[in-house]
Amino acid sequence: MILDVTTAAGAMTGARYIESLRDDREVWLDGERVADVPNHPAFRGMVNELARIYDLQNSDEFRDRMTFVSPETGNRCSLSWLLPRSAEDLKRKRLNSEIWNEQSWGQLGRSPDILAPHITALYAIRDSLGSVKHPRCDFGENIANYHRFCQENDLFLTHALGDPQVDRSQQPQNEQRNVIEEELALHVVEETGEGVIITGGKQLATAAPISNETYVSLSATFLRRSDPKCVLAFSIPTNSPGMKILCREPVSQGYGGFGHPLGLNYDEQDAMLFFEEVLVPWDRIFMLYDSSPLVAHLTRRTNFQGWPNLVRIHQRMKLMTAVATLIAEAIGVIEYREVSAKLGEMATYTEMWRHAMDGIEHNAFLTDDGLMSLGDMNAMNIYFSQMSARMVELLREICGSGIIMQPSEKDLASADLRPYLDRYMRGKGVDVEYKSRLFRLAHDLAVSSFGMRQEIYEYWHGGDPSRNRINLMRNYDQADVMERIKEMLSRPLANEG
Ligand SMILES: Cc1cc2nc3c(=O)[nH]c(=O)nc-3n(C[C@H](O)[C@H](O)[C@H](O)COP(=O)(O)OP(=O)(O)OC[C@H]3O[C@@H](n4cnc5c(N)ncnc54)[C@H](O)[C@@H]3O)c2cc1C
């Protein structure tokens, strides 16, 4: 059966998105099942923020910059789902990603815009996926139909690639693992006429409780399984029976928007997924028992995931640099040489990132399939995992103790306290209210539980940076320079004889 798009409504609206989350999904938070996800305090801010951006893409002001007309249905569809076929398409996609990330200040690592390219990247290797044969379905056709289905309905996906962190020495990719009594990694239990029945856990899936669909696959770490039943990639509705979503503790809940200007609206949540005999229909499976199509593409040059994350990181760096500059001005330290140099260091990273994005755009190329790929960016994700921590460190250093010592909204409203706050807690040419709000923003970027979660995210989200460095190194072509070095070393020393 092909996923039907006859009733698809195109680009998501805020109201449609909020309503889509009321589908009896099994979301657990702090020991309790959440009854109404979009209305729960742990999710409300983030859901409303996404709804606001979804409405923007349908507004007169943004429609042409964020959507395109589907040639097949005539629906307006999000540019996040556009299959790029020209340099112009890539530019349109970049602009759309810039809007998503400007609107959300580069804080959403797993926004709908960032997840859509995961399916586009699979679409691009559909022939390879289809080369693995199964009597029940064609995996290549499945991914093409699924891409179309997501595009025409503008679905918000979460993705889950890793095994539960129980015993890393005994995972299915380890040939030497012991025979184990119980398989914890997600695996096929049986095949039926309708699809496969799966059981197991996944760690972890950001935005799972507020997504429409759950896309499951294997990251580079987990791809080389010795046990075929643990090799699978698919996507199912997030309310699929038998799937439990366990959320972590929400971050930065206290003191509202004054105390946590970012945490209040951008806690995208991270979740464990538990699958208990869940049915995955045949038309939603993209890989089964054989991971060779994905392994073959580990070293691929094509890049269909580029813009959203690159643009997000750029926005995040711009925000951090600007906040640090405003703070240096607000406490009269901007003229100090050391402070200016630190700000310059932040600006250097931000500018380097912009130059690299331009380079990736410059290196874009047309694939044999007629899709337009951005240039290679493997090193950039690794670079940001280390550089993000440096940005946070610089921001903290520039702020001094002010990053923690600020009055609250209620302190400011107290008639008893206010004269003291006006006198002792104002800044250079700025009043105490502005100054405390500015510093609370820095606190939310670099100190609060929200800020710390963001920093942990930046380090791990692209997978283990050490593994990524090793993979980069293994495919890094140095043959030419190494030959030249050897040739130089074989020559007699210049001062000989
Ligand atoms: C905030 C956040 C959001 C995330 N969102 C998502 C998401 O949406 N979807 C998703 O699929 N994943 C997501 N991830 C998971 C992320 O991809 C993983 O955290 C990352 O791949 C590292 O895996 P792990 O956490 O299981 O750590 P582990 O693999 O358990 O590593 C633990 C430690 O052991 C070391 N180690 C592990 N294996 C080896 C080895 N073979 N040799 C040497 N050292 C080793 C690691 O370097 C690390 O120090 C998210 C992670 C975070 C923190």
The ligand as an ORCA input file, in Angstrom:
! r2SCAN-3c Opt
* xyz 0 1
  C      21.054     16.453     24.222
  C      21.198     15.281     23.288
  C      20.291     15.128     22.245
  C      20.396     14.034     21.381
  N      19.460     13.879     20.394
  C      19.474     12.753     19.646
  C      18.459     12.509     18.679
  O      17.543     13.311     18.487
  N      18.494     11.354     17.989
  C      19.497     10.440     18.169
  O      19.484      9.416     17.503
  N      20.480     10.653     19.073
  C      20.482     11.770     19.813
  N      21.464     11.968     20.751
  C      22.417     10.870     20.990
  C      23.804     11.154     20.521
  O      23.922     10.858     19.156
  C      24.718     10.295     21.394
  O      24.726     10.890     22.676
  C      26.116     10.156     20.892
  O      26.139      9.426     19.718
  C      26.992      9.417     21.940
  O      26.394      8.178     22.297
  P      26.001      7.858     23.800
  O      25.371      9.032     24.411
  O      25.248      6.604     23.788
  O      27.378      7.650     24.570
  P      28.216      6.279     24.684
  O      28.419      5.684     23.324
  O      27.555      5.409     25.680
  O      29.574      6.813     25.227
  C      29.899      6.957     26.627
  C      31.407      7.178     26.728
  O      32.120      6.056     26.256
  C      32.966      6.386     25.157
  N      32.868      5.292     24.184
  C      31.744      4.698     23.741
  N      32.041      3.719     22.866
  C      33.378      3.704     22.755
  C      34.305      2.905     22.019
  N      33.901      1.937     21.196
  N      35.620      3.177     22.153
  C      36.026      4.165     22.972
  N      35.221      4.946     23.712
  C      33.911      4.710     23.607
  C      32.388      7.715     24.607
  O      33.359      8.506     23.947
  C      31.873      8.367     25.883
  O      32.908      9.030     26.549
  C      21.421     13.077     21.578
  C      22.342     13.248     22.613
  C      22.244     14.332     23.455
  C      23.241     14.459     24.580
*
